[in-house]
Amino acid sequence: MIQRAQAASRRRDPEGADACLRRLERNGLVARRLLNTAPIGVEYELTALGRSLQPPFRAPYNWTVERMDEVDAARRLFDARQ
């Protein structure tokens, strides 16, 4: 999960993605591991503390999935007024 987000974020804002991951690491939510590859790689994974956030984040995720049609309709209405 983190690797997919990291890869997507780096394409849009490499410095911002690195800064975000470093803050997550500093707060104990992710662990960083250097890979002995060429070029040198970095891998992140959730720590136990980071995994403890999964249940509270599940609720807004489920809400979004259940209401995505309504969100899309609201976006279309908004865009039509612009």
FENMOKA-V262173 format. One line per field, one symbol per residue. ss: DSSP state (h for helix, s for strand, l for the rest). psi: psi as a letter, one per 20 degrees, with the letter a starting at -180 (. if undefined). burial: b if it has 9 or more other ideal C-beta (glycine too) atoms within 8 Angstrom, else e. A space follows every 10 residues. Layout:
BEGIN
ss->???
psi->???
burial->???
END
This chain:
BEGIN
ss->lhhhhhhhhh hhhhhhhhhh hhhhhhllls ssssslllll sssssslhhh hllhhhhhhh hhhhhhlhhh hhhhhhhhhh hl
psi->ghhggggghh hgnghhgggg hhghghjjhq pppppmrorp rppqqqrhgg hiigghihgh ggggghjhgh ggghgggghh i.
burial->ebeeebeebb eeeeebbbeb beebbeeebb ebeeeeeeee eeebebbeeb eebeeeeeee eeebeeeeee beeeeeeeee ee
END
